[in-house]
Amino acid sequence: MLKKKTILETAVCYWSPGADCYVVESPLLPAVIAAEETAEAAFNLYESMLENAWQSILKDKVHGFKRGKPPKNGAELNALVQPDTKQMIDHLRDKLGISQGEFIDLVTFHYAKKCEPTPASTALTTNTTIGELFAALKPKQAASLRSKGK
């Protein structure tokens, strides 16, 4: 079962230029999102909102959400990585108690929010095109990826 502690540990705080505030959310429970003027206030609000939501989750009173790991409605992904990378991924997954898919979602979410925020969006969606992803990158990065054939 997904734990409240894991959701807090995977929460990402980022500046949202569109909302002009700090936002905190976790890809493991996207229904809970907090926004405030400071990062600290946003995280404090997120903790409070999660606590309130968690009580309802434990009582199975959240429409469309059942306790346990939520089902993934995604695509299969297979990748070859360096042995050290695999060990690191396994260690972090075990520490957080999440699946490989949830780990990839977390890393992708964190990168998108912290390093390359997507314009006018709070999350990458399955409808995002490769062109939109390139448009979200800085021009030099996009050109570099195109020249490498990625």
C-alpha positions in Angstrom: 0.0 0.0 0.0 1.1 3.5 -0.8 2.2 5.3 2.4 1.7 8.9 3.3 5.3 9.2 4.2 6.3 8.1 0.6 4.0 10.7 -0.9 5.6 13.4 1.3 9.1 12.2 0.3 8.3 12.4 -3.3 6.6 15.8 -3.2 8.3 18.3 -5.5 8.2 22.0 -4.8 8.6 24.3 -7.8 8.0 27.9 -8.9 5.1 28.2 -11.3 5.5 31.2 -13.5 1.9 30.9 -14.8 0.4 30.8 -11.3 3.1 33.2 -9.9 3.6 31.1 -6.8 5.3 28.0 -5.4 3.5 24.7 -6.0 4.0 21.4 -4.2 2.7 18.1 -5.6 3.7 14.4 -5.9 3.3 12.3 -9.0 2.1 9.5 -6.6 -1.0 11.4 -5.6 -1.7 14.0 -8.2 -5.1 15.0 -6.6 -3.4 16.9 -3.8 -1.7 20.1 -4.9 -0.8 23.1 -2.8 0.2 26.6 -3.9 1.5 29.5 -1.8 3.7 32.6 -2.0 6.8 30.9 -0.4 8.2 27.4 -0.8 7.9 26.8 2.9 4.3 27.9 3.1 3.4 25.8 0.1 5.0 22.7 1.6 3.3 23.3 5.0 -0.1 23.7 3.2 0.7 20.5 1.2 1.3 18.5 4.4 -1.9 19.8 5.9 -3.9 19.0 2.7 -2.4 15.5 2.5 -3.2 14.8 6.1 -6.9 15.8 5.5 -7.0 13.7 2.3 -5.3 10.8 3.9 -7.9 10.4 6.6 -10.6 10.2 3.8 -8.4 7.8 1.8 -8.1 5.5 4.9 -11.8 5.4 5.2 -12.3 4.7 1.5 -14.2 8.0 1.1 -12.3 9.4 -1.9 -14.3 9.0 -5.1 -12.2 7.2 -7.8 -9.4 6.3 -5.4 -8.9 2.9 -3.7 -6.3 2.1 -1.1 -3.2 0.3 -2.4 -1.1 1.1 -5.4 -3.1 2.8 -8.1 -3.3 1.0 -11.4 -1.0 2.3 -14.2 -2.7 3.2 -17.4 0.6 3.6 -19.2 2.9 2.2 -21.8 5.5 -0.5 -21.3 9.1 0.7 -21.1 12.2 -1.4 -21.3 15.7 0.1 -21.1 19.3 -1.0 -20.7 21.1 1.0 -18.0 24.6 0.9 -16.5 24.8 -1.7 -13.6 25.6 1.1 -11.1 22.5 3.0 -12.2 20.3 -0.2 -11.8 21.7 -0.7 -8.3 21.0 3.0 -7.4 17.4 2.8 -8.8 16.7 -0.5 -6.9 18.1 1.1 -3.7 15.9 4.2 -4.0 12.8 2.2 -5.0 13.3 -0.1 -2.0 13.8 2.9 0.3 10.6 4.6 -1.0 8.6 1.4 -1.5 7.7 2.3 -5.1 7.6 0.4 -8.4 10.0 0.9 -11.3 7.2 2.7 -13.2 6.5 5.0 -10.2 10.3 5.7 -10.0 10.4 6.7 -13.6 7.3 8.8 -13.2 9.0 10.5 -10.2 12.3 11.2 -11.9 10.6 12.5 -15.0 8.2 14.7 -13.0 11.0 16.0 -10.9 13.1 16.9 -13.9 10.2 18.5 -15.7 9.3 20.7 -12.7 12.8 21.5 -11.3 15.0 21.6 -14.4 12.9 22.2 -17.5 9.4 23.5 -16.5 7.0 23.1 -19.3 5.2 26.4 -20.2 1.5 26.8 -19.3 1.3 23.2 -17.8 1.4 21.6 -14.4 2.3 18.2 -15.7 3.4 16.4 -18.8 0.5 14.5 -20.3 0.1 11.6 -22.7 -1.2 14.1 -25.2 2.1 16.1 -25.2 3.7 15.8 -28.6 7.5 15.5 -29.2 7.3 18.9 -30.9 5.8 20.4 -27.7 8.5 18.8 -25.7 11.2 20.3 -28.0 9.5 23.7 -27.8 9.7 23.5 -24.0 13.5 23.1 -24.2 15.9 25.9 -24.6 16.8 26.4 -28.3 20.4 25.1 -27.9 19.2 21.9 -26.0 16.6 21.2 -28.6 19.1 21.6 -31.5 21.6 19.4 -29.7 19.0 16.6 -29.2 17.8 16.9 -32.8 21.4 16.6 -34.1 21.9 13.5 -32.0 18.8 12.0 -33.5 16.9 11.8 -30.1 
